[in-house]
Amino acid sequence: MSKMKKLTGSFRYTQWDPCLIISQIVAMQSVLYLSLSLLVAIMQDLTDSTRTLDHIFEYHATFALWTIVGRTKLCLDFSCTYHCIHLLICWMYNGRFPTTFSWWTLNIACAAITCVTGEFLCLRTELQAIPLSNIGAKVDL
């Protein structure tokens, strides 16, 4: 009976774990800002301009969703959470709420693209065939 108990159940761990969710949000923010900072640094080296935080927070990250979150149904939550936290950081950094049309258009488009492409990559991973040849023990169904 114990062997069968191990084989039954859900495909993924589904228990609500706030520490896991918070650590995933922190990891997403860190990876996205690190990759954005690297891209800005490379572009500034190519154009010989000065480095400032204005290039990141005044005016972003599908592979991070795919590797850190890895679940299709969580991509919308994490991409919206990332962009809401980014909005708050930009608001604090600039000292005022962003009101320009271009800022909102860019961030809404980035959120939509991040969510859709993240869901696509996660869905492709989730729909891959599960290899059954490596199980070892035969189960009589």
N, CA, C and O atoms as a DFTB+ gen file, in Angstrom:
564 C
 N C O
     1  1       0.813      -1.191       0.000
     2  2       0.000       0.000       0.000
     3  2       0.861       1.260       0.000
     4  3       0.495       2.259      -0.619
     5  1       2.005       1.222       0.692
     6  2       2.842       2.425       0.761
     7  2       3.444       2.770      -0.596
     8  3       3.641       3.945      -0.905
     9  1       3.743       1.742      -1.418
    10  2       4.280       2.023      -2.750
    11  2       3.230       2.693      -3.617
    12  3       3.549       3.610      -4.374
    13  1       1.985       2.254      -3.521
    14  2       0.915       2.863      -4.302
    15  2       0.628       4.285      -3.819
    16  3       0.292       5.155      -4.623
    17  1       0.756       4.521      -2.544
    18  2       0.511       5.855      -1.988
    19  2       1.513       6.857      -2.572
    20  3       1.173       8.017      -2.804
    21  1       2.754       6.400      -2.808
    22  2       3.778       7.277      -3.380
    23  2       3.471       7.612      -4.834
    24  3       3.853       8.682      -5.308
    25  1       2.796       6.727      -5.546
    26  2       2.527       6.941      -6.958
    27  2       1.274       7.777      -7.202
    28  3       1.115       8.333      -8.289
    29  1       0.397       7.879      -6.235
    30  2      -0.828       8.653      -6.418
    31  2      -0.607      10.078      -5.950
    32  3       0.379      10.379      -5.278
    33  1      -1.522      10.940      -6.307
    34  2      -1.433      12.326      -5.870
    35  2      -1.341      13.267      -7.046
    36  3      -1.550      12.864      -8.190
    37  1      -1.034      14.503      -6.775
    38  2      -0.995      15.509      -7.823
    39  2       0.372      15.549      -8.491
    40  3       1.360      15.016      -7.985
    41  1       0.388      16.200      -9.640
    42  2       1.610      16.299     -10.427
    43  2       2.626      17.223      -9.772
    44  3       3.829      16.969      -9.842
    45  1       2.159      18.280      -9.144
    46  2       3.044      19.269      -8.531
    47  2       2.678      19.463      -7.066
    48  3       1.596      19.086      -6.615
    49  1       3.609      20.060      -6.343
    50  2       3.388      20.414      -4.949
    51  2       2.415      21.583      -4.923
    52  3       2.733      22.648      -5.453
    53  1       1.238      21.419      -4.322
    54  2       0.205      22.434      -4.406
    55  2      -0.130      23.094      -3.075
    56  3      -1.020      23.943      -3.033
    57  1       0.532      22.745      -2.013
    58  2       0.247      23.357      -0.725
    59  2       0.716      24.807      -0.725
    60  3       1.773      25.120      -1.272
    61  1      -0.070      25.694      -0.110
    62  2       0.261      27.110      -0.074
    63  2       1.451      27.326       0.841
    64  3       1.408      26.986       2.023
    65  1       2.523      27.898       0.284
    66  2       3.754      28.114       1.026
    67  2       4.185      29.569       0.857
    68  3       4.792      29.911      -0.158
    69  1       3.883      30.438       1.835
    70  2       4.220      31.860       1.676
    71  2       5.715      32.120       1.573
    72  3       6.119      33.046       0.869
    73  1       6.549      31.340       2.248
    74  2       8.001      31.541       2.149
    75  2       8.491      31.276       0.730
    76  3       9.360      31.993       0.232
    77  1       7.944      30.253       0.073
    78  2       8.311      29.949      -1.306
    79  2       7.876      31.079      -2.231
    80  3       8.643      31.500      -3.096
    81  1       6.663      31.570      -2.058
    82  2       6.154      32.645      -2.906
    83  2       6.981      33.919      -2.729
    84  3       7.343      34.557      -3.717
    85  1       7.281      34.292      -1.502
    86  2       8.077      35.500      -1.242
    87  2       9.488      35.350      -1.804
    88  3      10.032      36.290      -2.382
    89  1      10.081      34.165      -1.633
    90  2      11.432      33.962      -2.174
    91  2      11.422      33.989      -3.699
    92  3      12.384      34.458      -4.307
    93  1      10.358      33.499      -4.328
    94  2      10.260      33.574      -5.788
    95  2      10.102      35.022      -6.249
    96  3      10.690      35.413      -7.257
    97  1       9.317      35.821      -5.527
    98  2       9.157      37.235      -5.887
    99  2      10.489      37.972      -5.755
   100  3      10.857      38.746      -6.638
   101  1      11.209      37.740      -4.666
   102  2      12.518      38.381      -4.467
   103  2      13.501      37.931      -5.551
   104  3      14.267      38.741      -6.074
   105  1      13.476      36.652      -5.881
   106  2      14.371      36.144      -6.935
   107  2      14.026      36.765      -8.280
   108  3      14.924      37.131      -9.038
   109  1      12.729      36.892      -8.591
   110  2      12.320      37.521      -9.856
   111  2      12.798      38.961      -9.930
   112  3      13.375      39.371     -10.938
   113  1      12.563      39.745      -8.861
   114  2      12.996      41.137      -8.852
   115  2      14.507      41.232      -9.026
   116  3      14.994      42.064      -9.791
   117  1      15.243      40.390      -8.324
   118  2      16.707      40.438      -8.386
   119  2      17.225      40.086      -9.774
   120  3      18.084      40.784     -10.312
   121  1      16.714      39.018     -10.349
   122  2      17.172      38.593     -11.677
   123  2      16.816      39.636     -12.728
   124  3      17.631      39.933     -13.601
   125  1      15.619      40.192     -12.659
   126  2      15.215      41.172     -13.664
   127  2      16.017      42.463     -13.563
   128  3      16.448      43.004     -14.582
   129  1      16.224      42.965     -12.340
   130  2      17.018      44.185     -12.203
   131  2      18.485      43.947     -12.516
   132  3      19.150      44.839     -13.043
   133  1      19.005      42.770     -12.206
   134  2      20.387      42.457     -12.551
   135  2      20.571      42.390     -14.059
   136  3      21.525      42.952     -14.597
   137  1      19.651      41.700     -14.747
   138  2      19.772      41.604     -16.204
   139  2      19.564      42.967     -16.861
   140  3      20.250      43.295     -17.830
   141  1      18.625      43.764     -16.346
   142  2      18.426      45.102     -16.886
   143  2      19.655      45.970     -16.661
   144  3      20.045      46.734     -17.544
   145  1      20.266      45.859     -15.489
   146  2      21.479      46.635     -15.195
   147  2      22.632      46.244     -16.107
   148  3      23.379      47.105     -16.573
   149  1      22.780      44.943     -16.363
   150  2      23.839      44.499     -17.273
   151  2      23.620      45.015     -18.689
   152  3      24.563      45.451     -19.349
   153  1      22.369      44.964     -19.155
   154  2      22.076      45.470     -20.498
   155  2      22.326      46.975     -20.592
   156  3      22.883      47.455     -21.579
   157  1      21.916      47.709     -19.573
   158  2      22.142      49.161     -19.561
   159  2      23.638      49.457     -19.523
   160  3      24.108      50.358     -20.219
   161  1      24.392      48.707     -18.717
   162  2      25.845      48.925     -18.639
   163  2      26.519      48.652     -19.981
   164  3      27.395      49.411     -20.398
   165  1      26.128      47.599     -20.647
   166  2      26.714      47.286     -21.962
   167  2      26.374      48.374     -22.967
   168  3      27.240      48.821     -23.719
   169  1      25.117      48.800     -22.983
   170  2      24.715      49.845     -23.930
   171  2      25.420      51.170     -23.629
   172  3      25.766      51.913     -24.548
   173  1      25.630      51.464     -22.352
   174  2      26.327      52.707     -22.011
   175  2      27.800      52.636     -22.362
   176  3      28.398      53.652     -22.715
   177  1      28.399      51.450     -22.273
   178  2      29.790      51.301     -22.703
   179  2      29.912      51.495     -24.204
   180  3      30.884      52.079     -24.682
   181  1      28.934      51.010     -24.941
   182  2      28.973      51.159     -26.400
   183  2      28.744      52.605     -26.832
   184  3      29.261      53.034     -27.864
   185  1      27.973      53.355     -26.049
   186  2      27.671      54.742     -26.428
   187  2      28.491      55.767     -25.657
   188  3      28.323      56.967     -25.871
   189  1      29.367      55.327     -24.771
   190  2      30.216      56.213     -23.968
   191  2      29.426      57.242     -23.158
   192  3      29.847      58.392     -23.028
   193  1      28.281      56.827     -22.616
   194  2      27.514      57.735     -21.760
   195  2      27.749      57.381     -20.293
   196  3      28.290      56.320     -19.982
   197  1      27.341      58.270     -19.404
   198  2      27.562      58.043     -17.979
   199  2      26.518      57.082     -17.418
   200  3      25.397      56.998     -17.918
   201  1      26.913      56.355     -16.364
   202  2      26.009      55.400     -15.744
   203  2      25.265      56.067     -14.588
   204  3      25.875      56.627     -13.678
   205  1      23.933      55.993     -14.645
   206  2      23.097      56.486     -13.559
   207  2      21.917      55.539     -13.371
   208  3      21.582      54.751     -14.255
   209  1      21.302      55.635     -12.209
   210  2      20.111      54.828     -11.957
   211  2      18.904      55.325     -12.735
   212  3      17.898      54.620     -12.828
   213  1      18.985      56.516     -13.291
   214  2      17.874      57.058     -14.075
   215  2      17.539      56.168     -15.270
   216  3      16.378      56.076     -15.669
   217  1      18.540      55.521     -15.835
   218  2      18.297      54.670     -16.994
   219  2      17.467      53.439     -16.642
   220  3      16.830      52.857     -17.520
   221  1      17.463      53.041     -15.397
   222  2      16.681      51.869     -14.990
   223  2      15.301      52.275     -14.490
   224  3      14.297      51.671     -14.867
   225  1      15.253      53.300     -13.639
   226  2      13.999      53.612     -12.969
   227  2      13.167      54.687     -13.649
   228  3      11.980      54.803     -13.343
   229  1      13.740      55.495     -14.575
   230  2      12.902      56.449     -15.262
   231  2      12.119      55.769     -16.378
   232  3      10.900      55.928     -16.439
   233  1      12.627      55.184     -17.066
   234  2      11.876      54.569     -18.161
   235  2      11.617      53.126     -17.804
   236  3      10.995      52.401     -18.581
   237  1      11.589      44.080     -20.177
   238  2      12.190      43.776     -19.067
   239  2      11.958      42.299     -18.792
   240  3      12.436      41.776     -17.785
   241  1      11.140      39.885     -19.428
   242  2      12.043      39.119     -18.624
   243  2      11.380      37.784     -18.423
   244  3      11.070      37.340     -17.318
   245  1      11.186      37.182     -19.564
   246  2      10.437      35.941     -19.672
   247  2      11.209      34.738     -19.157
   248  3      10.630      33.855     -18.525
   249  1      12.488      34.696     -19.415
   250  2      13.272      33.534     -18.998
   251  2      13.352      33.423     -17.474
   252  3      13.493      32.323     -16.940
   253  1      13.266      34.542     -16.783
   254  2      13.229      34.492     -15.320
   255  2      11.945      33.835     -14.831
   256  3      11.971      33.045     -13.888
   257  1      10.821      34.159     -15.469
   258  2       9.560      33.490     -15.117
   259  2       9.657      31.989     -15.358
   260  3       9.208      31.183     -14.542
   261  1      10.244      31.634     -16.475
   262  2      10.338      30.226     -16.859
   263  2      11.201      29.442     -15.886
   264  3      10.849      28.328     -15.499
   265  1      12.336      30.022     -15.488
   266  2      13.253      29.279     -14.621
   267  2      12.902      29.376     -13.142
   268  3      13.077      28.401     -12.411
   269  1      12.412      30.524     -12.680
   270  2      12.140      30.688     -11.254
   271  2      10.752      30.187     -10.885
   272  3      10.603      29.445      -9.914
   273  1       9.748      30.577     -11.634
   274  2       8.372      30.206     -11.307
   275  2       8.029      28.853     -11.904
   276  3       7.647      27.936     -11.177
   277  1       8.159      28.716     -13.212
   278  2       7.985      27.430     -13.875
   279  2       6.563      26.911     -13.967
   280  3       6.374      25.775     -14.402
   281  1       5.564      27.668     -13.587
   282  2       4.166      27.238     -13.654
   283  2       3.383      28.196     -14.531
   284  3       3.448      29.410     -14.338
   285  1       2.648      27.667     -15.485
   286  2       1.909      28.495     -16.425
   287  2       0.880      29.369     -15.723
   288  3       0.754      30.554     -16.035
   289  1       0.149      28.798     -14.783
   290  2      -0.925      29.570     -14.161
   291  2      -0.418      30.634     -13.187
   292  3      -1.216      31.445     -12.718
   293  1       0.871      30.662     -12.867
   294  2       1.427      31.686     -11.983
   295  2       2.121      32.820     -12.731
   296  3       2.519      33.806     -12.111
   297  1       2.276      32.702     -14.051
   298  2       3.005      33.717     -14.818
   299  2       2.329      35.078     -14.758
   300  3       3.012      36.092     -14.614
   301  1       1.002      35.128     -14.865
   302  2       0.299      36.407     -14.793
   303  2       0.508      37.049     -13.428
   304  3       0.766      38.250     -13.340
   305  1       0.399      36.257     -12.361
   306  2       0.579      36.786     -11.004
   307  2       1.971      37.377     -10.809
   308  3       2.113      38.488     -10.298
   309  1       2.991      36.637     -11.215
   310  2       4.359      37.097     -10.982
   311  2       4.748      38.261     -11.882
   312  3       5.480      39.150     -11.448
   313  1       4.275      38.276     -13.131
   314  2       4.623      39.407     -13.997
   315  2       3.913      40.680     -13.531
   316  3       4.500      41.761     -13.585
   317  1       2.655      40.573     -13.072
   318  2       1.963      41.755     -12.539
   319  2       2.588      42.204     -11.217
   320  3       2.721      43.403     -10.975
   321  1       2.968      41.263     -10.370
   322  2       3.630      41.611      -9.109
   323  2       4.940      42.336      -9.379
   324  3       5.237      43.348      -8.746
   325  1       5.724      41.816     -10.324
   326  2       6.990      42.464     -10.659
   327  2       6.763      43.899     -11.121
   328  3       7.446      44.815     -10.662
   329  1       5.816      44.099     -12.018
   330  2       5.604      45.438     -12.560
   331  2       4.979      46.380     -11.529
   332  3       5.240      47.582     -11.571
   333  1       4.167      45.869     -10.610
   334  2       3.643      46.721      -9.523
   335  2       4.761      47.142      -8.577
   336  3       4.812      48.297      -8.154
   337  1       5.655      46.220      -8.243
   338  2       6.802      46.581      -7.393
   339  2       7.713      47.560      -8.129
   340  3       8.254      48.483      -7.521
   341  1       7.882      47.363      -9.429
   342  2       8.680      48.289     -10.237
   343  2       8.038      49.684     -10.230
   344  3       8.744      50.689     -10.144
   345  1       6.713      49.749     -10.319
   346  2       6.005      51.025     -10.244
   347  2       6.271      51.720      -8.908
   348  3       6.546      52.920      -8.873
   349  1       6.191      50.973      -7.821
   350  2       6.443      51.557      -6.501
   351  2       7.880      52.048      -6.359
   352  3       8.119      53.117      -5.798
   353  1       8.836      51.270      -6.864
   354  2      10.244      51.681      -6.787
   355  2      10.487      52.932      -7.634
   356  3      11.192      53.845      -7.204
   357  1       9.907      52.975      -8.833
   358  2      10.049      54.173      -9.678
   359  2       9.413      55.387      -9.012
   360  3       9.955      56.491      -9.075
   361  1       8.272      55.184      -8.379
   362  2       7.584      56.271      -7.680
   363  2       8.442      56.802      -6.539
   364  3       8.573      58.014      -6.369
   365  1       9.028      55.891      -5.753
   366  2       9.892      56.321      -4.647
   367  2      11.165      56.979      -5.166
   368  3      11.609      57.983      -4.608
   369  1      11.758      56.432      -6.223
   370  2      13.015      56.966      -6.746
   371  2      12.830      58.371      -7.318
   372  3      13.645      59.260      -7.071
   373  1      11.755      58.565      -8.084
   374  2      11.524      59.859      -8.727
   375  2      10.820      60.858      -7.816
   376  3      10.823      62.055      -8.105
   377  1      10.222      60.397      -6.731
   378  2       9.530      61.291      -5.821
   379  2       8.138      61.692      -6.269
   380  3       7.482      62.494      -5.603
   381  1       7.679      61.149      -7.384
   382  2       6.326      61.434      -7.851
   383  2       5.820      60.270      -8.696
   384  3       6.597      59.488      -9.244
   385  1       4.521      60.183      -8.782
   386  2       3.874      59.103      -9.524
   387  2       4.113      59.298     -11.023
   388  3       3.974      60.412     -11.526
   389  1       4.472      58.228     -11.743
   390  2       4.703      58.368     -13.189
   391  2       3.400      58.720     -13.921
   392  3       2.393      58.027     -13.779
   393  1       3.430      59.782     -14.689
   394  2       2.215      60.225     -15.378
   395  2       2.370      60.279     -16.896
   396  3       1.405      60.579     -17.600
   397  1       3.551      59.998     -17.407
   398  2       3.732      60.111     -18.855
   399  2       3.109      58.925     -19.578
   400  3       3.153      57.788     -19.106
   401  1       2.536      59.219     -20.719
   402  2       1.891      58.196     -21.529
   403  2       2.892      57.145     -21.996
   404  3       2.578      55.955     -22.025
   405  1       4.088      57.579     -22.358
   406  2       5.100      56.635     -22.852
   407  2       5.530      55.654     -21.770
   408  3       5.760      54.483     -22.071
   409  1       5.648      56.100     -20.502
   410  2       6.034      55.206     -19.411
   411  2       4.980      54.129     -19.212
   412  3       5.309      52.949     -19.089
   413  1       3.726      54.528     -19.181
   414  2       2.642      53.565     -18.976
   415  2       2.498      52.612     -20.161
   416  3       2.273      51.415     -19.976
   417  1       2.627      53.139     -21.364
   418  2       2.537      52.279     -22.554
   419  2       3.644      51.243     -22.546
   420  3       3.391      50.064     -22.794
   421  1       4.861      51.666     -22.266
   422  2       5.996      50.751     -22.229
   423  2       5.824      49.681     -21.153
   424  3       6.068      48.503     -21.416
   425  1       5.412      50.069     -19.955
   426  2       5.286      49.109     -18.867
   427  2       4.116      48.159     -19.049
   428  3       4.227      46.987     -18.690
   429  1       3.000      48.621     -19.594
   430  2       1.870      47.732     -19.861
   431  2       2.234      46.747     -20.967
   432  3       1.905      45.564     -20.884
   433  1       2.916      47.238     -22.004
   434  2       3.348      46.338     -23.081
   435  2       4.360      45.315     -22.562
   436  3       4.287      44.139     -22.921
   437  1       5.304      45.752     -21.720
   438  2       6.285      44.815     -21.146
   439  2       5.613      43.776     -20.262
   440  3       5.988      42.604     -20.294
   441  1       4.628      44.187     -19.475
   442  2       3.911      43.237     -18.607
   443  2       3.168      42.211     -19.448
   444  3       3.190      41.020     -19.137
   445  1       2.512      42.661     -20.508
   446  2       1.768      41.736     -21.366
   447  2       2.708      40.769     -22.091
   448  3       2.445      39.568     -22.147
   449  1       3.792      41.293     -22.639
   450  2       4.745      40.440     -23.360
   451  2       5.410      39.450     -22.403
   452  3       5.574      38.277     -22.739
   453  1       5.791      39.918     -21.213
   454  2       6.405      39.035     -20.223
   455  2       5.457      37.919     -19.830
   456  3       5.863      36.760     -19.744
   457  1       4.200      38.255     -19.591
   458  2       3.217      37.257     -19.171
   459  2       2.958      36.232     -20.276
   460  3       2.995      35.028     -20.025
   461  1       2.697      36.700     -21.486
   462  2       2.350      35.792     -22.589
   463  2       3.526      34.894     -22.967
   464  3       3.349      33.689     -23.145
   465  1       4.715      35.463     -23.089
   466  2       5.856      34.622     -23.466
   467  2       6.285      33.705     -22.321
   468  3       6.744      32.588     -22.561
   469  1       6.140      34.167     -21.085
   470  2       6.417      33.298     -19.938
   471  2       5.458      32.121     -19.879
   472  3       5.869      30.989     -19.624
   473  1       4.164      32.392     -20.119
   474  2       3.178      31.311     -20.157
   475  2       3.478      30.337     -21.291
   476  3       3.326      29.127     -21.127
   477  1       3.900      30.856     -22.432
   478  2       4.230      29.990     -23.565
   479  2       5.384      29.052     -23.222
   480  3       5.309      27.849     -23.474
   481  1       6.457      29.607     -22.646
   482  2       7.608      28.773     -22.297
   483  2       7.267      27.755     -21.205
   484  3       7.672      26.595     -21.290
   485  1       6.534      28.181     -20.193
   486  2       6.156      27.262     -19.118
   487  2       5.214      26.183     -19.629
   488  3       5.317      25.025     -19.225
   489  1       4.293      26.558     -20.518
   490  2       3.363      25.577     -21.070
   491  2       4.093      24.539     -21.905
   492  3       3.762      23.354     -21.861
   493  1       5.082      24.983     -22.663
   494  2       5.873      24.019     -23.449
   495  2       6.592      23.033     -22.540
   496  3       6.676      21.845     -22.852
   497  1       7.109      23.522     -21.418
   498  2       7.792      22.637     -20.472
   499  2       6.813      21.691     -19.805
   500  3       7.109      20.508     -19.639
   501  1       5.641      22.201     -19.416
   502  2       4.655      21.370     -18.732
   503  2       4.056      20.305     -19.649
   504  3       3.640      19.246     -19.178
   505  1       4.009      20.577     -20.952
   506  2       3.401      19.633     -21.880
   507  2       4.379      18.613     -22.447
   508  3       3.998      17.797     -23.286
   509  1       5.614      18.644     -22.009
   510  2       6.573      17.648     -22.468
   511  2       6.178      16.276     -21.935
   512  3       5.605      16.157     -20.852
   513  1       6.487      15.264     -22.698
   514  2       6.151      13.907     -22.297
   515  2       6.937      13.517     -21.046
   516  3       8.115      13.844     -20.907
   517  1       6.267      12.819     -20.151
   518  2       6.907      12.337     -18.930
   519  2       7.480      10.962     -19.223
   520  3       6.725      10.045     -19.546
   521  1       8.800      10.790     -19.122
   522  2       9.399       9.484     -19.440
   523  2       9.008       8.445     -18.392
   524  3       9.179       8.657     -17.191
   525  1       8.487       7.333     -18.864
   526  2       8.069       6.270     -17.966
   527  2       9.050       5.095     -17.956
   528  3       8.876       4.150     -17.187
   529  1      10.052       5.147     -18.786
   530  2      11.003       4.041     -18.875
   531  2      11.987       4.019     -17.707
   532  3      12.621       2.991     -17.471
   533  1      12.135       5.119     -16.972
   534  2      13.099       5.201     -15.891
   535  2      12.516       4.903     -14.512
   536  3      13.166       5.165     -13.501
   537  1      11.325       4.370     -14.457
   538  2      10.671       4.159     -13.171
   539  2      11.336       3.043     -12.371
   540  3      11.426       3.153     -11.148
   541  1      11.791       2.007     -12.993
   542  2      12.483       0.938     -12.277
   543  2      11.538      -0.163     -11.818
   544  3      11.646      -1.298     -12.281
   545  1      10.636       0.145     -10.938
   546  2       9.677      -0.852     -10.442
   547  2       8.460      -0.857     -11.340
   548  3       7.968       0.200     -11.737
   549  1       7.978      -2.034     -11.660
   550  2       6.784      -2.160     -12.482
   551  2       5.552      -2.044     -11.610
   552  3       5.489      -2.596     -10.512
   553  1       4.583      -1.321     -12.119
   554  2       3.344      -1.140     -11.383
   555  2       2.230      -1.800     -12.176
   556  3       2.079      -1.556     -13.373
   557  1       1.465      -2.622     -11.516
   558  2       0.362      -3.309     -12.165
   559  2      -0.877      -2.427     -12.082
   560  3      -1.439      -2.222     -11.007
   561  1      -1.289      -1.914     -13.224
   562  2      -2.473      -1.066     -13.253
   563  2      -3.625      -1.914     -13.610
   564  3      -4.750      -1.421     -13.698
